Structures are given as structure tokens and as C-alpha cells.
Amino acid sequence: MTFKLGVVGIDHGHIFGMLDNMKKQGCTCDAYWTDGPAVTETKFRQVFPELEKADDRRRILDDPGISMILISAVPADRAKFAVEAMRAGKDVMVDKPGCTTLAQLDEIRAVQKETGQIWTVNFSERFQVPAVTRASELVENGAIGRVIQTIG
């Protein structure tokens, strides 16, 4: 079974890693939507030329074949798009910050509980930075000793 993604918002460069890594795991994606011109759009279209730009995000949200929505919109808009996606029956991976106010966080929590959908924030620095990967390997192999705390 293919795990199909949709993309809502490409306003931050982390969308490249989010989508590329999900595709490396076997996911597919054929459409994205952005609210007006995004600074990343020219490069996004070059890197992912197979993706069609949807005129309306509802086309992506209403697609029954899409299981998860990747969101890298303007930070203040990420929560409302995540809520829309969860209410449309989609799991969500959002770029950080996943929300910008406590009211948004409260709404996300309520909608996640109501729908049972997954809402997750992509902390790319934990998974895509070679130094972090190497440090994790050293810790796992006992080369560093007992780690009490890390700060990044």
C-alpha cells in the first residue's frame, strides 16, 4: 500500500527535507498548495517538478487517497492548516514552530483529541544534522558516558 502525502504551505525551506525524507521512506506526493507566491516556490518546483500546484488547498484536503499533510506555511498559519487537515481526516507533520500562540495549541490539542489524528512537529535539527546523528551514535555506543543533558 502506498502512503500518499499532500503539502500545504512551502514558505520555509524545511519543506524540502520534510518531503524528501518522506519520499525516501516510500511515500508519494503529487500536489502542493501555497498561499500566494512563496519565496521557496521556484526552487521547490525545480526540486519536485512532478508535483502539481493545486489552486485550492481543499483539493488536497478532500483527496481520500492522501493520508498525511506536510505543512511549512507561514508560522502564524500553521495551526489553522493543521486543524483543517485533522478535521479532514489527515495526519499532520508541521514545520516548527507548530503554532505561535497558546490558543492555537489549545485548539490543536482539542482537535487532535476529537479526531484521533496524529499531529507532529518536525524537529529537523534532531534528525537531519550530521553532528547530531554522530553524537547519537557515540552515546548509543557508550563512547561519551552517561549523558545527563544536552542543549542545542
DSSP file with accessible surface (Angstrom, degrees, kcal/mol):
  #  RESIDUE AA STRUCTURE BP1 BP2  ACC     N-H-->O    O-->H-N    N-H-->O    O-->H-N    TCO  KAPPA ALPHA  PHI   PSI    X-CA   Y-CA   Z-CA
    1    1 A M              0   0  226      0, 0.0     2,-0.3     0, 0.0     0, 0.0   0.000 360.0 360.0 360.0 135.0    0.0    0.0    0.0
    2    2 A T        -     0   0   89     25,-0.0     2,-0.7     1,-0.0    25,-0.1  -0.663 360.0-141.3 -87.3 137.5    1.3    3.4   -0.9
    3    3 A F        -     0   0   74     23,-0.4    25,-2.2    -2,-0.3     2,-0.4  -0.887  24.1-158.2 -99.3 110.4    1.4    6.2    1.7
    4    4 A K  E     -ab  28  66A  41     -2,-0.7    63,-2.8    61,-0.6    64,-1.3  -0.777   6.7-163.5-100.0 135.7    0.4    9.4   -0.1
    5    5 A L  E     -ab  29  68A   0     23,-3.4    25,-0.6    -2,-0.4    26,-0.4  -0.750   7.0-158.0-109.5 159.8    1.2   12.9    1.2
    6    6 A G  E     - b   0  69A   0     62,-2.1    64,-2.9    -2,-0.3     2,-0.5  -0.934  14.0-139.1-129.2 155.3   -0.1   16.3    0.4
    7    7 A V  E     -ab  32  70A   0     24,-1.2    26,-1.8    -2,-0.3     2,-0.5  -0.972  15.4-176.6-120.6 128.2    1.8   19.6    1.0
    8    8 A V  E     +ab  33  71A   2     62,-2.8    64,-0.8    -2,-0.5    65,-0.4  -0.949  65.6   4.5-124.0 105.2    0.1   22.7    2.3
    9    9 A G  E     -     0   0A   0     24,-3.7    63,-1.3    -2,-0.5    -1,-0.3   0.537  47.8-168.2  91.2 122.8    2.4   25.7    2.5
   10   10 A I  E     + b   0  72A   0     61,-0.1    30,-0.3    -3,-0.1    63,-0.2  -0.091  46.7 124.9-128.5  32.5    6.0   25.8    1.3
   11   11 A D        +     0   0   41     61,-1.0     2,-0.4    28,-0.1    62,-0.2   0.579  65.7  53.0 -77.0 -10.6    7.1   29.1    2.9
   12   12 A H  S >  S-     0   0   82     60,-1.0     3,-1.9    -3,-0.1     4,-0.2  -0.973  82.9-123.1-127.5 146.5   10.1   27.7    4.8
   13   13 A G  T >> S+     0   0   37     -2,-0.4     3,-1.6     1,-0.3     4,-0.6   0.648  98.9  80.9 -62.1 -17.8   13.0   25.7    3.5
   14   14 A H  H 3> S+     0   0   38      1,-0.3     4,-2.5     2,-0.2    -1,-0.3   0.739  74.9  77.3 -63.0 -17.3   12.4   22.8    5.9
   15   15 A I  H <> S+     0   0    0     -3,-1.9     4,-2.6     1,-0.2     5,-0.4   0.854  86.8  60.6 -60.9 -29.7    9.7   21.6    3.5
   16   16 A F  H <> S+     0   0   30     -3,-1.6     4,-2.5    -4,-0.2     5,-0.2   0.951 110.0  38.5 -63.1 -49.2   12.5   20.3    1.2
   17   17 A G  H  X S+     0   0   17     -4,-0.6     4,-2.6     2,-0.2     5,-0.3   0.891 114.8  54.8 -68.5 -39.3   13.8   17.9    3.9
   18   18 A M  H  X S+     0   0    4     -4,-2.5     4,-1.7     2,-0.2    -2,-0.2   0.959 116.4  36.0 -58.3 -51.9   10.4   17.0    5.2
   19   19 A L  H  X S+     0   0    0     -4,-2.6     4,-2.6     2,-0.2     5,-0.2   0.927 117.1  51.7 -71.0 -43.5    9.2   15.9    1.7
   20   20 A D  H  X S+     0   0   65     -4,-2.5     4,-2.3    -5,-0.4    -2,-0.2   0.936 111.6  46.9 -60.7 -44.8   12.4   14.4    0.5
   21   21 A N  H  X S+     0   0   61     -4,-2.6     4,-0.9    -5,-0.2    -1,-0.2   0.883 112.0  50.0 -66.9 -37.1   12.8   12.3    3.7
   22   22 A M  H ><>S+     0   0   35     -4,-1.7     5,-2.1    -5,-0.3     3,-0.5   0.911 110.6  50.3 -67.1 -38.2    9.2   11.1    3.5
   23   23 A K  H ><5S+     0   0   64     -4,-2.6     3,-2.0     1,-0.2    -2,-0.2   0.891 104.9  57.4 -66.1 -36.2    9.7   10.2   -0.2
   24   24 A K  H 3<5S+     0   0  141     -4,-2.3    -1,-0.2     1,-0.3    -2,-0.2   0.767 102.1  56.8 -63.5 -24.3   12.9    8.3    0.7
   25   25 A Q  T <<5S-     0   0  160     -4,-0.9    -1,-0.3    -3,-0.5    -2,-0.2   0.369 131.6 -94.1 -86.9   2.7   10.7    6.2    3.1
   26   26 A G  T < 5S+     0   0   52     -3,-2.0   -23,-0.4     1,-0.3    -3,-0.2   0.457  78.4 140.9 102.6   0.9    8.4    5.3    0.2
   27   27 A C      < -     0   0   14     -5,-2.1    -1,-0.3    -6,-0.1     2,-0.3  -0.409  37.8-145.7 -73.3 155.6    5.8    7.9    0.4
   28   28 A T  E     -a    4   0A  59    -25,-2.2   -23,-3.4    -2,-0.1     2,-0.3  -0.823  15.8-179.0-117.3 160.7    4.3    9.5   -2.7
   29   29 A C  E     +a    5   0A  11     -2,-0.3   -23,-0.1   -25,-0.2     3,-0.1  -0.946  13.4 169.6-157.4 134.8    3.1   13.1   -3.3
   30   30 A D  E     +     0   0A  71    -25,-0.6    22,-2.6    -2,-0.3     2,-0.3   0.416  63.1  41.5-129.3   1.8    1.6   14.6   -6.4
   31   31 A A  E     - c   0  52A   2    -26,-0.4   -24,-1.2    20,-0.3     2,-0.3  -1.000  48.9-178.4-151.6 150.1    0.3   18.0   -5.3
   32   32 A Y  E     -ac   7  53A   1     20,-2.2    22,-3.6    -2,-0.3     2,-0.4  -0.947   9.6-156.3-138.8 161.2    1.1   21.0   -3.2
   33   33 A W  E     -a    8   0A  18    -26,-1.8   -24,-3.7    -2,-0.3     2,-0.3  -0.993   8.6-176.8-136.9 142.4   -0.7   24.3   -2.3
   34   34 A T        -     0   0    5     20,-0.4     2,-1.3    -2,-0.4     4,-0.0  -0.991  32.9-117.6-138.3 147.4    0.8   27.6   -1.2
   35   35 A D  S    S-     0   0   97     -2,-0.3    -2,-0.0     2,-0.1   -27,-0.0  -0.708  82.0 -40.4 -85.3  92.5   -1.0   30.8   -0.2
   36   36 A G  S    S-     0   0   35     -2,-1.3     2,-0.3     2,-0.1     0, 0.0  -0.201 111.5 -20.4  79.1-174.0    0.3   33.2   -2.8
   37   37 A P        -     0   0  123      0, 0.0     2,-0.4     0, 0.0    -2,-0.1  -0.491  64.9-154.9 -72.2 127.8    3.9   33.3   -4.0
   38   38 A A    >   -     0   0   11     -2,-0.3     3,-1.7     1,-0.1     4,-0.4  -0.824  21.2-128.6 -99.8 144.9    6.3   31.6   -1.6
   39   39 A V  T 3  S+     0   0  142     -2,-0.4     4,-0.3     1,-0.3     3,-0.2   0.770 111.6  49.6 -62.6 -22.9   10.0   32.6   -1.6
   40   40 A T  T 3> S+     0   0   18    -30,-0.3     4,-2.9     1,-0.2    -1,-0.3   0.504  83.7  96.3 -90.5  -5.2   10.8   28.9   -1.9
   41   41 A E  H <> S+     0   0   23     -3,-1.7     4,-2.8     1,-0.2     5,-0.2   0.872  79.1  51.1 -63.4 -42.0    8.5   28.2   -4.8
   42   42 A T  H  > S+     0   0  103     -4,-0.4     4,-1.5    -3,-0.2    -1,-0.2   0.960 117.5  40.2 -59.2 -49.1   10.9   28.5   -7.7
   43   43 A K  H  > S+     0   0  121     -4,-0.3     4,-2.8     1,-0.2     5,-0.3   0.902 112.9  56.1 -66.1 -39.9   13.4   26.1   -6.1
   44   44 A F  H  X S+     0   0    0     -4,-2.9     4,-2.9     1,-0.2    -2,-0.2   0.926 107.4  48.6 -58.2 -44.8   10.6   23.8   -4.9
   45   45 A R  H  < S+     0   0  121     -4,-2.8    -1,-0.2     1,-0.2    -2,-0.2   0.830 112.6  49.5 -66.9 -30.0    9.3   23.4   -8.4
   46   46 A Q  H  < S+     0   0  140     -4,-1.5    -2,-0.2    -5,-0.2    -1,-0.2   0.909 116.0  40.9 -72.6 -42.6   12.9   22.6   -9.6
   47   47 A V  H  < S+     0   0   70     -4,-2.8    -2,-0.2     1,-0.2    -3,-0.2   0.861 129.8  28.5 -74.5 -35.7   13.4   20.0   -6.9
   48   48 A F    ><  +     0   0    6     -4,-2.9     3,-1.7    -5,-0.3    -1,-0.2  -0.514  68.6 156.0-124.4  63.7   10.0   18.5   -7.1
   49   49 A P  T 3   +     0   0   96      0, 0.0    -1,-0.1     0, 0.0    -2,-0.1   0.724  68.6  67.2 -65.8 -18.4    8.9   19.1  -10.7
   50   50 A E  T 3  S+     0   0   96     -3,-0.1     2,-0.3     2,-0.1    -5,-0.1   0.643  81.7  95.3 -76.4 -14.0    6.5   16.1  -10.6
   51   51 A L    <   -     0   0    7     -3,-1.7     2,-0.4    -6,-0.1   -20,-0.3  -0.630  67.9-143.0 -83.9 134.9    4.2   17.9   -8.1
   52   52 A E  E     -c   31   0A 113    -22,-2.6   -20,-2.2    -2,-0.3     2,-0.6  -0.744  17.2-122.6 -92.8 140.5    1.3   19.8   -9.4
   53   53 A K  E     -c   32   0A  71     -2,-0.4     2,-0.3   -22,-0.2   -20,-0.2  -0.737  24.5-142.0 -84.7 122.3    0.3   23.1   -7.8
   54   54 A A        -     0   0    1    -22,-3.6   -20,-0.4    -2,-0.6     3,-0.1  -0.649   4.4-147.5 -83.1 138.7   -3.3   23.0   -6.5
   55   55 A D  S    S+     0   0  157     -2,-0.3     2,-0.4     1,-0.2    -1,-0.1   0.762  88.6  32.0 -73.7 -25.8   -5.3   26.2   -6.9
   56   56 A D  S >> S-     0   0   89      1,-0.1     3,-1.5   -23,-0.0     4,-0.6  -0.999  71.8-141.0-136.2 130.6   -7.3   25.4   -3.7
   57   57 A R  H >> S+     0   0   54     -2,-0.4     4,-2.6     1,-0.3     3,-0.7   0.759  98.5  73.5 -64.8 -21.5   -6.0   23.5   -0.7
   58   58 A R  H 3> S+     0   0   85      1,-0.2     4,-3.0     2,-0.2    -1,-0.3   0.835  86.5  64.2 -60.5 -30.3   -9.4   21.8   -0.4
   59   59 A R  H <4 S+     0   0  104     -3,-1.5     4,-0.3     2,-0.2    -1,-0.2   0.901 110.0  37.9 -59.0 -38.9   -8.4   19.7   -3.4
   60   60 A I  H X< S+     0   0    2     -3,-0.7     3,-1.1    -4,-0.6    -2,-0.2   0.927 117.9  48.5 -77.3 -46.2   -5.6   18.2   -1.3
   61   61 A L  H 3< S+     0   0    2     -4,-2.6    -2,-0.2     1,-0.2    -3,-0.2   0.840 113.2  48.0 -64.8 -32.4   -7.5   18.0    2.0
   62   62 A D  T 3< S+     0   0   97     -4,-3.0    -1,-0.2    -5,-0.2    -2,-0.2   0.494  81.5 111.4 -88.9  -2.5  -10.5   16.4    0.3
   63   63 A D    X   -     0   0   44     -3,-1.1     3,-1.4    -4,-0.3    -4,-0.0  -0.596  56.6-156.8 -74.2 113.4   -8.4   13.7   -1.5
   64   64 A P  T 3  S+     0   0  124      0, 0.0    -1,-0.2     0, 0.0    -4,-0.0   0.715  88.6  62.4 -67.3 -16.7   -9.3   10.4    0.1
   65   65 A G  T 3  S+     0   0   40    -62,-0.0   -61,-0.6   -60,-0.0     2,-0.5   0.650  83.5  91.5 -81.2 -15.4   -6.0    8.9   -1.0
   66   66 A I  E <   +b    4   0A   5     -3,-1.4   -61,-0.2    -6,-0.2     3,-0.1  -0.704  46.9 176.0 -86.6 127.3   -3.9   11.3    1.0
   67   67 A S  E     +     0   0A  35    -63,-2.8    24,-2.5    -2,-0.5     2,-0.4   0.730  63.6  28.4 -98.5 -30.0   -3.0   10.1    4.5
   68   68 A M  E     -bd   5  91A  19    -64,-1.3   -62,-2.1    22,-0.2     2,-0.5  -0.994  61.0-148.0-141.0 144.2   -0.8   12.9    5.7
   69   69 A I  E     -bd   6  92A   0     22,-2.7    24,-2.5    -2,-0.4     2,-0.5  -0.940   9.8-151.7-111.8 129.6   -0.3   16.6    5.2
   70   70 A L  E     -bd   7  93A   0    -64,-2.9   -62,-2.8    -2,-0.5     2,-0.5  -0.875  17.0-164.2 -96.2 132.0    3.1   18.3    5.4
   71   71 A I  E     +bd   8  94A   0     22,-2.5    24,-2.9    -2,-0.5   -62,-0.2  -0.973  31.2 151.4-126.7 122.2    2.8   21.9    6.5
   72   72 A S  E     +b   10   0A   0    -63,-1.3   -60,-1.0   -64,-0.8   -61,-1.0  -0.265  35.2 138.1-136.3  43.3    5.6   24.5    6.2
   73   73 A A  S    S-     0   0    2    -65,-0.4     5,-0.1     1,-0.2   -64,-0.1  -0.109  71.2 -53.3 -74.9-178.2    3.4   27.6    5.8
   74   74 A V    >>  -     0   0   66      1,-0.1     3,-2.2     3,-0.1     4,-0.8  -0.357  62.7-114.8 -54.9 134.6    4.0   31.0    7.4
   75   75 A P  H >> S+     0   0   52      0, 0.0     3,-1.0     0, 0.0     4,-0.5   0.843 113.6  55.3 -49.6 -40.9    4.3   30.2   11.2
   76   76 A A  H 34 S+     0   0   50      1,-0.2     4,-0.3     2,-0.1    24,-0.2   0.736 111.3  46.4 -66.5 -19.4    1.2   32.0   12.2
   77   77 A D  H <> S+     0   0   41     -3,-2.2     4,-1.9     1,-0.1    -1,-0.2   0.530  87.1  87.8 -97.6 -10.2   -0.9   30.0    9.8
   78   78 A R  H <X S+     0   0    3     -3,-1.0     4,-2.3    -4,-0.8     5,-0.2   0.890  86.5  51.2 -61.8 -41.0    0.4   26.5   10.5
   79   79 A A  H  X S+     0   0    1     -4,-0.5     4,-2.7     2,-0.2    -1,-0.2   0.937 109.2  49.0 -64.6 -45.0   -2.0   25.8   13.3
   80   80 A K  H  > S+     0   0  100     -4,-0.3     4,-2.3     1,-0.2    -1,-0.2   0.903 113.3  47.7 -65.3 -35.8   -5.1   26.7   11.3
   81   81 A F  H  X S+     0   0    4     -4,-1.9     4,-2.4     2,-0.2    -1,-0.2   0.889 111.4  51.0 -70.4 -36.3   -4.0   24.5    8.4
   82   82 A A  H  X S+     0   0    0     -4,-2.3     4,-2.8    -5,-0.2     5,-0.2   0.925 110.2  49.2 -65.2 -42.8   -3.2   21.6   10.8
   83   83 A V  H  X S+     0   0    7     -4,-2.7     4,-2.5     1,-0.2    -2,-0.2   0.931 111.6  49.5 -61.2 -46.0   -6.6   21.9   12.3
   84   84 A E  H  X S+     0   0   53     -4,-2.3     4,-1.2    -5,-0.2    -1,-0.2   0.920 112.1  48.7 -57.3 -45.8   -8.2   21.9    8.9
   85   85 A A  H  <>S+     0   0    0     -4,-2.4     5,-2.4     2,-0.2     3,-0.4   0.924 111.3  48.0 -63.9 -45.9   -6.2   18.8    7.9
   86   86 A M  H ><5S+     0   0    1     -4,-2.8     3,-1.8     1,-0.2    -1,-0.2   0.911 110.4  52.0 -63.2 -39.9   -7.0   16.8   11.0
   87   87 A R  H 3<5S+     0   0  133     -4,-2.5    -1,-0.2     1,-0.3    -2,-0.2   0.756 105.5  56.9 -67.4 -21.6  -10.7   17.7   10.6
   88   88 A A  T 3<5S-     0   0   30     -4,-1.2    -1,-0.3    -3,-0.4    -2,-0.2   0.334 127.1-102.1 -87.5   5.4  -10.4   16.4    7.0
   89   89 A G  T < 5S+     0   0   42     -3,-1.8     2,-0.4     1,-0.3    -3,-0.2   0.706  79.6 130.9  85.3  22.3   -9.1   13.0    8.4
   90   90 A K      < -     0   0   12     -5,-2.4    -1,-0.3    -6,-0.1   -22,-0.2  -0.850  55.3-128.8-111.1 143.4   -5.4   13.6    7.7
   91   91 A D  E     -d   68   0A  33    -24,-2.5   -22,-2.7    -2,-0.4     2,-0.4  -0.482  32.8-140.3 -75.0 161.7   -2.4   13.2   10.0
   92   92 A V  E     -de  69 119A   0     26,-2.9    28,-1.8   -24,-0.2     2,-0.5  -0.981  25.3-174.1-135.6 135.6   -0.1   16.2   10.1
   93   93 A M  E     -de  70 120A  25    -24,-2.5   -22,-2.5    -2,-0.4     2,-0.3  -0.990  24.2-173.0-121.6 119.0    3.6   16.9   10.2
   94   94 A V  E     -de  71 121A   0     26,-2.7    28,-3.0    -2,-0.5   -22,-0.2  -0.858  24.8-114.8-115.5 145.5    4.2   20.6   10.6
   95   95 A D  E     - e   0 122A   0    -24,-2.9    28,-0.1    -2,-0.3   -22,-0.1  -0.352  60.5 -58.8 -67.4 157.1    7.4   22.6   10.5
   96   96 A K  S    S+     0   0   62     26,-0.7     2,-0.1     2,-0.1   -82,-0.1  -0.627 121.0  45.9 -85.4 144.5    8.5   24.2   13.7
   97   97 A P  S    S-     0   0   62      0, 0.0   -19,-0.1     0, 0.0    -2,-0.1   0.576  70.8-168.2 -75.0 143.6    7.0   26.2   15.3
   98   98 A G  S    S+     0   0    7      1,-0.1     2,-0.3    -4,-0.1   -16,-0.2   0.720  74.5   1.0 -72.1 -20.9    3.9   24.1   15.0
   99   99 A C        -     0   0   26    -21,-0.1    -1,-0.1   -20,-0.1   -23,-0.1  -0.962  56.8-146.8-157.6 166.2    1.9   27.0   16.5
  100  100 A T  S    S+     0   0   69     -2,-0.3     2,-0.3   -24,-0.2   -24,-0.1   0.455  77.1  43.3-121.4  -3.8    2.5   30.6   17.7
  101  101 A T  S  > S-     0   0   68      1,-0.1     4,-2.0   -25,-0.1     5,-0.1  -0.965  74.5-121.9-138.6 158.3    0.0   31.1   20.5
  102  102 A L  H  > S+     0   0  136     -2,-0.3     4,-2.7     1,-0.2     5,-0.2   0.850 114.3  58.5 -66.3 -32.4   -1.3   29.1   23.4
  103  103 A A  H  > S+     0   0   70      2,-0.2     4,-2.2     1,-0.2    -1,-0.2   0.910 105.8  48.8 -63.1 -40.8   -4.8   29.5   22.0
  104  104 A Q  H  > S+     0   0   36      2,-0.2     4,-2.8     1,-0.2    -1,-0.2   0.922 110.8  50.5 -62.7 -44.1   -3.6   27.8   18.8
  105  105 A L  H  X S+     0   0   36     -4,-2.0     4,-2.7     1,-0.2    -2,-0.2   0.919 108.9  51.6 -61.3 -42.0   -2.0   25.0   20.9
  106  106 A D  H  X S+     0   0   95     -4,-2.7     4,-2.3     1,-0.2    -1,-0.2   0.912 111.5  47.3 -60.0 -43.3   -5.3   24.5   22.8
  107  107 A E  H  X S+     0   0   86     -4,-2.2     4,-2.9     2,-0.2     5,-0.3   0.923 110.9  51.1 -65.7 -43.1   -7.2   24.2   19.6
  108  108 A I  H  X S+     0   0    2     -4,-2.8     4,-2.8     1,-0.2     5,-0.2   0.939 111.3  48.4 -58.2 -46.9   -4.7   21.7   18.1
  109  109 A R  H  X S+     0   0  155     -4,-2.7     4,-2.3     1,-0.2    -1,-0.2   0.916 112.8  47.8 -60.4 -43.2   -5.0   19.6   21.3
  110  110 A A  H  X S+     0   0   58     -4,-2.3     4,-2.6    -5,-0.2    -2,-0.2   0.926 114.8  44.7 -65.3 -44.2   -8.7   19.7   21.2
  111  111 A V  H  X S+     0   0    1     -4,-2.9     4,-2.8     2,-0.2     6,-0.3   0.893 111.9  52.7 -70.0 -37.0   -9.0   18.8   17.5
  112  112 A Q  H  X S+     0   0   76     -4,-2.8     4,-2.6    -5,-0.3     5,-0.3   0.940 112.9  44.8 -62.7 -43.1   -6.4   16.1   17.9
  113  113 A K  H  < S+     0   0  182     -4,-2.3    -2,-0.2    -5,-0.2    -1,-0.2   0.921 115.4  48.4 -65.5 -42.1   -8.3   14.5   20.8
  114  114 A E  H  < S+     0   0  123     -4,-2.6    -2,-0.2    -5,-0.2    -1,-0.2   0.895 123.8  29.6 -64.9 -41.2  -11.6   14.9   18.8
  115  115 A T  H  < S-     0   0   40     -4,-2.8    -2,-0.2    -5,-0.2    -1,-0.2   0.712  90.9-135.6 -95.6 -25.5  -10.3   13.4   15.6
  116  116 A G     <  +     0   0   56     -4,-2.6    -3,-0.1    -5,-0.3    -4,-0.1   0.542  55.5 143.8  77.1   6.7   -7.7   10.9   16.8
  117  117 A Q        -     0   0   39     -6,-0.3     2,-0.4    -5,-0.3    -1,-0.3  -0.372  55.1-107.0 -76.1 158.2   -5.3   12.2   14.0
  118  118 A I        -     0   0   93     -3,-0.1   -26,-2.9    -2,-0.1     2,-0.4  -0.706  31.1-173.1 -85.9 133.9   -1.6   12.5   14.6
  119  119 A W  E     +e   92   0A  62     -2,-0.4     2,-0.3   -28,-0.2   -26,-0.2  -0.996  15.4 166.9-125.2 121.3   -0.1   16.0   14.9
  120  120 A T  E     -e   93   0A  60    -28,-1.8   -26,-2.7    -2,-0.4     2,-0.5  -0.977  29.9-135.0-137.4 151.1    3.6   16.1   15.0
  121  121 A V  E     -e   94   0A  25     -2,-0.3     2,-0.9   -28,-0.2   -26,-0.2  -0.901  22.6-128.4-106.8 132.3    6.3   18.8   14.7
  122  122 A N  E     -e   95   0A  23    -28,-3.0     2,-1.1    -2,-0.5   -26,-0.7  -0.707  20.3-171.9 -82.0 106.0    9.3   18.2   12.5
  123  123 A F    >>  +     0   0   82     -2,-0.9     3,-1.7     1,-0.2     4,-0.6  -0.718   9.0 177.8 -95.8  81.0   12.4   19.0   14.6
  124  124 A S  H >> S+     0   0    5     -2,-1.1     4,-3.1     1,-0.3     3,-1.1   0.803  70.5  66.5 -60.0 -31.5   14.8   18.7   11.7
  125  125 A E  H 34 S+     0   0   82      1,-0.3     4,-0.4     2,-0.2    -1,-0.3   0.801 100.6  51.9 -63.0 -25.3   17.9   19.6   13.8
  126  126 A R  H <4 S+     0   0  162     -3,-1.7    -1,-0.3     1,-0.1    -2,-0.2   0.708 125.3  22.2 -80.3 -21.9   17.4   16.3   15.7
  127  127 A F  H << S+     0   0  143     -3,-1.1    -2,-0.2    -4,-0.6    -3,-0.1   0.561 124.3  43.0-123.3 -14.3   17.3   14.1   12.7
  128  128 A Q  S  < S+     0   0   68     -4,-3.1    -3,-0.2    -5,-0.2    -2,-0.1   0.427  84.4  94.3-119.3   1.1   18.9   15.9    9.7
  129  129 A V    >>  -     0   0   55     -4,-0.4     4,-2.1    -5,-0.4     3,-0.7  -0.854  64.7-146.3 -99.1 119.6   22.1   17.4   11.2
  130  130 A P  H 3> S+     0   0  107      0, 0.0     4,-2.6     0, 0.0     5,-0.2   0.849  97.6  56.4 -54.3 -36.3   25.1   15.1   10.7
  131  131 A A  H 3> S+     0   0   73      1,-0.2     4,-2.5     2,-0.2     5,-0.2   0.893 107.9  48.0 -64.3 -37.4   26.7   16.2   14.0
  132  132 A V  H <> S+     0   0   52     -3,-0.7     4,-2.6     2,-0.2    -1,-0.2   0.920 110.9  50.9 -69.2 -41.2   23.6   15.2   15.9
  133  133 A T  H  X S+     0   0   60     -4,-2.1     4,-2.1     2,-0.2    -2,-0.2   0.938 112.6  46.4 -60.3 -44.8   23.5   11.9   14.2
  134  134 A R  H  X S+     0   0  129     -4,-2.6     4,-2.5     1,-0.2    -2,-0.2   0.917 111.3  51.1 -65.9 -42.4   27.2   11.2   15.1
  135  135 A A  H  X S+     0   0   43     -4,-2.5     4,-2.5     1,-0.2    -1,-0.2   0.917 109.0  51.9 -61.4 -41.2   26.6   12.3   18.7
  136  136 A S  H  X S+     0   0   55     -4,-2.6     4,-2.7     1,-0.2    -1,-0.2   0.907 109.2  50.3 -61.2 -41.2   23.7   10.0   19.0
  137  137 A E  H  X S+     0   0   83     -4,-2.1     4,-2.1     2,-0.2     6,-0.2   0.922 110.1  49.9 -62.3 -44.1   25.8    7.1   17.7
  138  138 A L  H  <>S+     0   0   49     -4,-2.5     5,-2.0     2,-0.2     6,-0.7   0.909 112.3  47.5 -62.3 -41.4   28.6    7.9   20.2
  139  139 A V  H ><5S+     0   0   61     -4,-2.5     3,-1.6     1,-0.2    -2,-0.2   0.945 111.4  50.3 -64.2 -47.3   26.1    8.0   23.1
  140  140 A E  H 3<5S+     0   0  158     -4,-2.7    -1,-0.2     1,-0.3    -2,-0.2   0.849 111.4  49.1 -60.2 -34.4   24.5    4.7   21.9
  141  141 A N  T 3<5S-     0   0  128     -4,-2.1    -1,-0.3    -5,-0.2    -2,-0.2   0.409 113.6-117.7 -86.2   0.5   27.9    3.0   21.8
  142  142 A G  T < 5S+     0   0   52     -3,-1.6    -3,-0.2    -4,-0.3    -2,-0.1   0.599  76.1 128.5  77.6  10.5   28.9    4.3   25.2
  143  143 A A  S   <S+     0   0   70     -5,-2.0    -4,-0.2    -6,-0.2    -5,-0.1   0.750  75.9  39.8 -72.4 -21.4   31.8    6.4   24.0
  144  144 A I  S    S-     0   0   94     -6,-0.7     2,-0.2     1,-0.3    -1,-0.2   0.709 104.8-130.4-100.6 -22.5   30.6    9.5   25.7
  145  145 A G        -     0   0   40     -7,-0.3     2,-0.6    -6,-0.2    -1,-0.3  -0.654  59.1 -15.3 100.3-165.6   29.5    8.1   29.0
  146  146 A R        -     0   0  220     -2,-0.2     2,-0.5    -4,-0.1    -7,-0.0  -0.641  67.4-144.3 -79.4 118.2   26.2    8.7   30.7
  147  147 A V        +     0   0   60     -2,-0.6     3,-0.1     1,-0.2    -2,-0.1  -0.714  22.2 176.3 -86.7 125.9   24.6   11.8   29.2
  148  148 A I        -     0   0  128     -2,-0.5     2,-0.3     1,-0.4    -1,-0.2   0.822  65.1  -8.3 -94.5 -42.0   22.7   13.9   31.7
  149  149 A Q        -     0   0  143      2,-0.0     2,-0.4     0, 0.0    -1,-0.4  -0.993  52.9-157.6-156.7 148.8   21.6   16.8   29.5
  150  150 A T        -     0   0  119     -2,-0.3     2,-0.4    -3,-0.1    -3,-0.0  -0.976   7.2-168.4-128.8 145.9   22.0   18.2   26.0
  151  151 A I              0   0  147     -2,-0.4    -2,-0.0     0, 0.0     0, 0.0  -1.000 360.0 360.0-132.5 132.8   21.5   21.8   24.9
  152  152 A G              0   0  124     -2,-0.4    -2,-0.0     0, 0.0   -27,-0.0  -0.855 360.0 360.0-129.3 360.0   21.4   22.9   21.3
